Amino acid sequence: METDPPTGRTARRSRTGTDGNAEHGWPNRSSDLAASPFRADRDRISGSAFFARLGGVTQVVSPSGSGLLLHNRLTHSLKVAQVARALAESLLGDAAGRDTMNRLGGCDLDVVEGAGLAHDLGHPPFGHLGERVLDRIARQRFGLADGFEGNAQTFRIVSSIDVRGGGGDGLDLTAALRAALLKYPWTRFSRPDPHPSSFPVPPRGASAPEDAPETGAAKFSCYSTELDDMLDCRSVFSGRLESWQQSVEASVMDTADDIAYAIHDLEDFHRVGILQHATVSTELTEWLGRCAELAHLDEHGLQRGIEAPGYSLESLRRRLRSKDSWIADDEAFVNAVKKVQADLVTKLLEQPFDRSKQAEQAVAAFSGNWTRRLVDGVRVDADPTTRSGHVTLDTEQWHEVQILKFVHRRFVLQRPDLALHQRGQDRLLSKLVQALDEWLIDRSESARLPHRLRDLFEHAAAELEAVHGRDPELLGRSRSSGPADEVPEGERLERMARGRAVIDFVASLTDEQAAALLESLSGRTTQLWSDTFVL
């Protein structure tokens, strides 16, 4: 017998009290084209300026100069939405899986599609590199214990700093859609209590980085300023999900993100000639030929030869067995390496991409076949391990995704030329934040501040003051900036508000806008008006 999902999933909250019925929380949807509240959510996301800007935010590297159309955050988000909907349709087609999902809170096609569209709204310029830079600056320069995290920034955007017609803060999305964006439904340090980082086997992302344990959870989806909103949208799943568990729809989106990421980044780097047949083939072939020998090496011997072919893949096998013993399997790992060798190396990489019809067909075949294969390998688990969501890949496909992601990490992300490029982007963002902060501090320029920056500062000051009044421990002191500051609390809150405003402002730029704005602030351009950036 099927169980209906909780009716509260569709409830919206209205901060201003002007958007909808006060008793039921329903909005006045006269401005929405869709009658369904979930479709209205999806439409609000796709109509957001934050969504449009993703077309100017790179996925890994900029396509400038390549002459090729590579994925950016916008096209990635569109693919994640497409895969998420396909996953949900497949899972809902099975009666047993549908009943399980309903008991856990439900799975709506428009919700998972909307979550796929919105999941990267918080990504700053220059992708994950920008995320690390802004996190470091937020904690060390401004004393923001929450720092910066792309998933938490996404939730902040839809809950707080995006705008829509009719007033109020955020996009006023349904509880179901907001909950579907919470890939890591906890804050950096303390909520929920107990924090999942304290579990014997923490969920993915909940543990602190090994080289910086004082910085809290490596991944999280909510800053302290949006904690009430997280608790609000999660409350409709009370009694159905643990406080740290993703909703089913969030789990579908998370799985779709993994699938899209594993496939299309490899396509891109094959197109630009970075992913070379010889190097990838040697790594996989050497491991397959020596896997028994490599398995007997002690850790010191493995690390000593880590640059040799096969050693990095053996390191991955051991890491999976250590962290994901619930699913890691040596036979499945071997089969996954063989599958990737056959489909990626032999069928795709063997012929360099020359933009011919044959080359384009090979890329399309690889992408289509692998997407179908991974979508077909998704299942619903009513009682998953803490390391997995309720929606997960079968053992075979799970290992294949790990190998695909390994190839991308080993032969793209670890390249010295990419590191050189990213060090320059690190300096660009650091200088831009400093310049904007100095402008914000300059009282003589207060009337000429960018209007959006001024609005963000006033918003951040008000919300930080409110959080401090309710629970000052949530704001804490930056855990990574040394001894506690000896400044008055009012000055500390003002510095934090400046920091959050500047970080919000910079995170909302495209790659080109960030570069153009720094050029102007540094006096390196004499051009007054620019199509790239207008304050």
Secondary structure, DSSP 8 states (H G I E B T S, - for coil): ------GGGG----SSS-SB-TTT--B-GGG-S-SSHHHHHHHHHHT-HHHHGGGGSBSSS--TTT-S---BHHHHHHHHHHHHHHHHHHHHTSHHHHHHHHHHT---HHHHHHHHHHTTTT--TTHHHHHHHHHHHHHHTT--TT---HHHHHHHIIIII---TTSSSS----HHHHHHT-SS-S-SSSSSSS-GGGSSS--TTTS--TT-GGG--SS-S--GGGHHHHHHHHGGGBTTB-TTS--HHHHHHHHHHHHHHHHHHHHHHHHTT-S-HHHHHHHHHHHHHHHHHHHTS-HHHHHHTTTSTTHHHHHHHHHHHHH-TTT--HHHHHHHHHHHIIIIIIIIITS---S-HHHHHHHHHHHHHHHHHHHHTEEE-SS--TTS-SEEE-HHHHHHHHHHHHHHIIIIIT-HHHHHHHHHHHHHHHHHHHHHHHHHH-GGGGGGS-HHHHHHHHHHHHHHHHHHHH-GGGT---TTSSS---S-HHHHHHHHHHHHHHHHHHHTS-HHHHHHHHHHHTT----S--SS---
